[in-house]
Amino acid sequence: MNDKRLNRFLTLAIVALVVMIIVLVVLLIQKGSMTLANSKEPMPLPMSSNGVVFASEQEIIDEQIAMEEAQTEVMLGAVISANTGVNIRTLPSKEGDIVLSASPGQYVQVTKLRDDGWNFVMYGSRGGYISADFLVYGLIVKNASGRIDFTEMPLDDAIVEYFLANPDVPSDTFSDTAETDEENEGDE
């Protein structure tokens, strides 16, 4: 009797294992096809059977490259370098209310540079001030397919590269022209 039970148990175990393997293979195949379908990378252009690119094909390739370059966005950015979360505030001081906290390693877009060590940044769709002590500067490049890359570099180099990539942007883009309270008192 025990042999029959053991054989039945082993048969059921093998059937269950085969079913699980089939389900796993189906899921892997589905995931692979979904990844290809959801990919934002452009499909490669077809070439002639001998690998030679004809003039008409080269024109299409050149147009595609030009369109991608035109849709590339270059921004002055920084990565949060603190070991813990960093507060983004409503004012350029520790007295400012906390808008939100940014996690270490997150990217922010720097929109204003101040001489007092605080910068105005955009973190997603929200903006506020953050101490420059917690930032490592560089460029954020968002290409036409939505891919975002960050290249770390010294602030001065990042600013130069930003203006080279955005020649129509005014040269005072990152300056913060807000007057201090002391300057305002002299105007009264």
C-alpha positions in Angstrom: 0.0 0.0 0.0 2.7 2.4 0.9 4.4 1.9 -2.5 1.2 2.9 -4.3 0.9 6.0 -2.2 4.5 7.0 -2.8 4.1 6.4 -6.6 1.0 8.5 -6.6 2.7 11.3 -4.6 5.7 11.3 -6.9 3.5 11.3 -10.0 1.6 14.3 -8.7 4.8 16.1 -7.7 6.2 15.6 -11.2 3.0 16.8 -12.8 3.0 19.9 -10.6 6.6 20.6 -11.3 6.1 20.3 -15.1 3.1 22.6 -14.9 5.1 25.2 -12.9 7.9 25.0 -15.5 5.5 25.6 -18.4 3.9 28.6 -16.6 7.3 30.0 -15.9 8.4 29.6 -19.5 5.2 31.3 -20.7 5.6 34.2 -18.3 9.2 34.7 -19.4 8.2 34.7 -23.1 5.4 37.2 -22.3 7.7 39.5 -20.4 10.3 39.4 -23.1 7.7 40.4 -25.8 6.2 43.1 -23.5 9.7 44.5 -23.0 10.2 44.8 -26.7 6.7 46.2 -27.2 7.2 48.8 -24.4 10.7 49.7 -25.5 11.1 53.4 -26.3 14.2 52.7 -28.4 13.6 53.3 -32.1 13.6 50.2 -34.3 16.7 50.0 -36.4 16.3 51.1 -40.0 16.4 48.3 -42.6 19.4 48.1 -44.9 20.0 46.4 -48.1 20.7 42.7 -48.0 24.5 43.2 -48.7 24.8 45.7 -45.8 25.3 48.7 -48.0 23.3 51.8 -47.0 21.7 53.4 -50.0 21.5 57.2 -50.3 17.8 57.2 -49.6 18.3 55.1 -46.5 21.1 57.4 -45.3 18.8 60.4 -45.7 16.3 58.6 -43.4 19.0 57.8 -40.9 20.2 61.4 -40.9 16.7 62.8 -40.5 16.1 60.4 -37.5 19.3 61.5 -35.9 18.5 65.2 -36.4 15.0 64.7 -34.9 16.4 62.9 -31.9 19.0 65.7 -31.4 16.4 68.4 -31.7 14.3 66.6 -29.0 17.2 66.2 -26.6 16.9 68.4 -23.5 20.1 69.4 -21.6 19.6 70.7 -18.1 21.9 71.9 -15.3 21.5 69.3 -12.6 22.8 67.8 -9.5 22.7 64.6 -7.5 21.9 64.5 -3.8 25.2 63.6 -2.1 24.1 63.4 1.5 23.9 60.1 3.4 20.3 60.7 4.4 17.4 62.6 3.0 17.9 66.3 2.3 15.1 68.9 2.9 14.0 71.1 0.1 12.7 74.4 1.6 10.5 77.3 0.7 13.2 79.8 1.6 17.0 79.8 1.1 17.7 79.0 4.8 17.0 76.4 7.5 14.1 78.6 8.6 12.2 77.9 5.4 9.3 75.4 5.6 10.1 72.0 4.2 8.5 71.4 0.8 9.7 67.8 0.6 12.7 65.6 1.2 15.0 64.3 -1.5 16.6 60.9 -1.1 20.4 60.3 -1.5 21.3 59.6 -5.1 18.3 61.4 -6.6 18.7 64.0 -9.4 17.4 67.5 -9.2 17.3 70.2 -11.9 19.2 73.3 -10.8 17.4 76.5 -11.9 19.0 79.2 -9.8 22.4 79.5 -8.2 22.8 81.8 -5.2 26.0 83.3 -3.7 24.8 82.3 -0.2 25.2 78.6 -0.7 21.5 77.8 -1.5 20.2 76.8 -4.9 16.7 76.7 -6.3 16.0 73.2 -7.7 13.2 71.3 -9.3 12.6 67.8 -7.8 10.0 66.3 -10.1 7.3 68.9 -10.4 8.0 70.6 -7.1 10.6 73.3 -6.5 12.4 74.8 -3.5 15.8 75.7 -2.1 18.5 73.3 -1.1 21.9 73.8 0.4 24.7 73.5 -2.2 26.6 71.5 0.4 24.5 68.5 -0.5 24.8 68.6 -4.3 27.2 67.2 -6.8 26.8 69.1 -10.1 26.6 67.9 -13.6 24.4 67.8 -16.7 21.1 66.0 -17.0 20.4 64.9 -20.6 16.9 63.7 -21.6 16.8 62.3 -25.1 13.8 61.8 -27.4 13.1 58.3 -26.2 12.8 59.5 -22.6 16.1 58.1 -21.4 17.8 60.3 -18.8 21.5 60.4 -18.2 23.5 62.3 -15.7 27.1 63.3 -16.2 28.9 64.6 -13.1 31.3 67.5 -13.6 32.4 70.7 -11.9 29.8 73.4 -11.7 31.6 75.8 -14.0 32.1 73.1 -16.6 28.4 72.1 -16.4 27.3 75.7 -16.9 29.5 76.1 -20.0 28.2 72.8 -21.4 24.6 73.8 -20.6 25.0 77.1 -22.6 26.7 75.3 -25.5 23.8 72.9 -25.7 21.2 75.7 -25.3 22.6 78.7 -27.2 19.3 80.6 -27.3 19.0 80.7 -23.4 19.9 84.1 -21.8 23.3 84.2 -20.1 21.7 85.2 -16.7 19.5 82.1 -16.6 20.9 80.8 -13.3 21.5 84.1 -11.5 19.1 84.8 -8.6 18.3 88.4 -8.7 16.3 88.4 -5.4 17.3 91.4 -3.3 18.0 90.8 0.4 16.1 92.6 3.2 19.1 94.9 3.8 19.1 96.1 0.2 15.3 96.7 0.3 15.6 98.8 3.5 17.9 101.2 1.8 15.3 101.8 -1.0 12.6 102.9 1.5 
